[in-house]
Amino acid sequence: MAKLAATPSKGTLRAAALAARDALSGEQRSAAAEAIAARGLPFEVAPGAVVAGYSPIRSEIDPLPLMRTLAARSAKLALPTVTARGHALIFRAWSPGDRLTLGALGILEPSPAAAEVVPDIMLVPLAAFDRLGHRIGYGAGHYDFTFAHLRKMKPVIGVGLAFAVQEIETIPALSHDVALDYVLTETKAFDFRSR
């Protein structure tokens, strides 16, 4: 766990966590994604539940092995589409092997023709997390807006996926920051629901 002195900014924390993540080898990244997939989610997933993953960018942990495991257990899969900064993500149905298109931010997304769905579970990328379930993303607020929007409709479980090196001691959370229910790393599953 990275330790930094007196209340660093989110930007400083983000940079340190991303540097630790970037330093991992391709083999370490792949092994971590497979370890998470082998362990699965730490809760029961109802058959037909919609699990939204993400298309990994930069050095993010790849959710695809876990998504394949969940699909084999009857979950339906989806991927996000970015609309605009300050707006909730839209999720579209997706299956491994479906063709993806390059979205507005250069991230692979499902075809605009794919059915729009509302996830029951969201697998969330992150730059850093702490043991209270707070996360630091890239600063655009897409996932905070999305959780706030979707949770007005129904309960949505937020599961962060990360490498163990992305854990930091404390994240200075703001009132609009939405905490995760779980974070899964290659070494541990953190459950924050009782906080």
HELIX and SHEET records of a PDB file:
HELIX    1   1 LYS A   10  ASP A   22  1                                  13    
HELIX    2   2 GLY A   26  ARG A   39  1                                  14    
HELIX    3   3 LEU A   64  ALA A   72  1                                   9    
HELIX    4   4 HIS A  142  LEU A  150  1                                   9    
HELIX    5   5 ALA A  164  GLN A  166  5                                   3    
SHEET    1   A 8 GLU A 116  VAL A 117  0                                        
SHEET    2   A 8 ILE A  90  ALA A  93 -1                                        
SHEET    3   A 8 LYS A  76  THR A  81 -1                                        
SHEET    4   A 8 VAL A  50  ALA A  52  1                                        
SHEET    5   A 8 ILE A 121  VAL A 124  1                                        
SHEET    6   A 8 ILE A 157  LEU A 161  1                                        
SHEET    7   A 8 TYR A 182  LEU A 184  1                                        
SHEET    8   A 8 ALA A 189  ASP A 191 -1                                        
SHEET    1   B 2 LEU A 100  LEU A 102  0                                        
SHEET    2   B 2 LEU A 108  PRO A 110 -1                                        
SHEET    1   C 2 ALA A 128  PHE A 129  0                                        
SHEET    2   C 2 ARG A 135  ILE A 136 -1                                        
END                                                                             
